[in-house]
Amino acid sequence: MDTIIIRNAVPADTQALYELNCIVYDGVPGTAMNGVLPPEGLLRHIEQFSEGIFVAETEGKLVGLAITMRTNRNPDEPALKWLDAIGGDFVAAHDPNGRWLYGVDFGVHPDYRKHGIGTLLYRARFEFVKRLGLAGFYAGGMLQGFKFYHRQMSLQEYGQRVRAGEIIDPTLTMQMKRGFRPGQVIEDYCGQGIEENAMLIVWQDQAAGGSLAH
């Protein structure tokens, strides 16, 4: 595999970015679905906040994405479901003066995973927060392992046991190792039932003296 380039998205990336996002979530390019911004929404957000949309490119192909927005909503406030948090398909909740960076979407093409692309995209977002002097970054981290436990315990209990390290969740445990602190559990975060429960995850730059929200 050639060198991975992390850059900001441009309007010409819109269709490729949309198809990549569909593959990340459903394995099928260009299939409209809940939890994926439509092309027109992506284009509008690229036009209003391209510096906060990162793509990973190799061999002329987009293989990873990290879409963010800015918000003044503090992560200690009651958590919102994904579409409410971002303001709908056109990311209308983006505030160009927001003190927090919020994770709208994130993913790596299945054929290109385990090559460090996710790490590069995380690093790009963290460096962006530092560069802008923002309060921090937060997002809804998917509780992908709950489907294996939902007959044994409630979502709240599952979340608590993941926080305590008693259960290893495929997504949340990895994010906690990256420096995120777990917060509120968000039931049906993306509107698709048991597969789409999440937990709020918060990152702040400890080197700058910030304190992590819980």
ChimeraX attribute file (.defattr): number of C-alpha atoms within 10 A of each C-alpha:
attribute: neighborCount
match mode: 1-to-1
recipient: residues
	/A:1	7
	/A:2	8
	/A:3	8
	/A:4	20
	/A:5	16
	/A:6	18
	/A:7	16
	/A:8	19
	/A:9	26
	/A:10	17
	/A:11	14
	/A:12	10
	/A:13	16
	/A:14	20
	/A:15	17
	/A:16	16
	/A:17	27
	/A:18	24
	/A:19	20
	/A:20	25
	/A:21	28
	/A:22	24
	/A:23	18
	/A:24	21
	/A:25	18
	/A:26	14
	/A:27	14
	/A:28	13
	/A:29	17
	/A:30	18
	/A:31	16
	/A:32	15
	/A:33	12
	/A:34	14
	/A:35	19
	/A:36	22
	/A:37	23
	/A:38	22
	/A:39	20
	/A:40	14
	/A:41	18
	/A:42	24
	/A:43	23
	/A:44	17
	/A:45	25
	/A:46	21
	/A:47	13
	/A:48	15
	/A:49	20
	/A:50	19
	/A:51	16
	/A:52	22
	/A:53	25
	/A:54	23
	/A:55	27
	/A:56	24
	/A:57	18
	/A:58	15
	/A:59	11
	/A:60	10
	/A:61	13
	/A:62	21
	/A:63	25
	/A:64	27
	/A:65	28
	/A:66	22
	/A:67	24
	/A:68	26
	/A:69	26
	/A:70	22
	/A:71	20
	/A:72	16
	/A:73	17
	/A:74	15
	/A:75	22
	/A:76	12
	/A:77	8
	/A:78	9
	/A:79	21
	/A:80	15
	/A:81	16
	/A:82	22
	/A:83	20
	/A:84	15
	/A:85	21
	/A:86	21
	/A:87	12
	/A:88	13
	/A:89	19
	/A:90	18
	/A:91	21
	/A:92	15
	/A:93	18
	/A:94	21
	/A:95	17
	/A:96	12
	/A:97	10
	/A:98	17
	/A:99	19
	/A:100	23
	/A:101	27
	/A:102	26
	/A:103	23
	/A:104	22
	/A:105	18
	/A:106	20
	/A:107	22
	/A:108	25
	/A:109	19
	/A:110	14
	/A:111	9
	/A:112	14
	/A:113	13
	/A:114	10
	/A:115	12
	/A:116	11
	/A:117	23
	/A:118	19
	/A:119	11
	/A:120	18
	/A:121	24
	/A:122	16
	/A:123	13
	/A:124	19
	/A:125	22
	/A:126	18
	/A:127	13
	/A:128	17
	/A:129	21
	/A:130	16
	/A:131	9
	/A:132	12
	/A:133	13
	/A:134	18
	/A:135	20
	/A:136	25
	/A:137	26
	/A:138	24
	/A:139	24
	/A:140	28
	/A:141	26
	/A:142	23
	/A:143	26
	/A:144	16
	/A:145	18
	/A:146	24
	/A:147	13
	/A:148	8
	/A:149	12
	/A:150	13
	/A:151	8
	/A:152	10
	/A:153	11
	/A:154	12
	/A:155	20
	/A:156	14
	/A:157	13
	/A:158	21
	/A:159	25
	/A:160	17
	/A:161	14
	/A:162	20
	/A:163	19
	/A:164	11
	/A:165	12
	/A:166	10
	/A:167	16
	/A:168	14
	/A:169	20
	/A:170	13
	/A:171	14
	/A:172	26
	/A:173	18
	/A:174	12
	/A:175	18
	/A:176	18
	/A:177	9
	/A:178	13
	/A:179	15
	/A:180	23
	/A:181	20
	/A:182	26
	/A:183	23
	/A:184	19
	/A:185	23
	/A:186	24
	/A:187	21
	/A:188	16
	/A:189	26
	/A:190	21
	/A:191	15
	/A:192	13
	/A:193	10
	/A:194	17
	/A:195	17
	/A:196	20
	/A:197	25
	/A:198	28
	/A:199	23
	/A:200	22
	/A:201	26
	/A:202	24
	/A:203	25
	/A:204	23
	/A:205	19
	/A:206	10
	/A:207	7
	/A:208	9
	/A:209	8
	/A:210	12
	/A:211	12
	/A:212	17
	/A:213	17
	/A:214	14
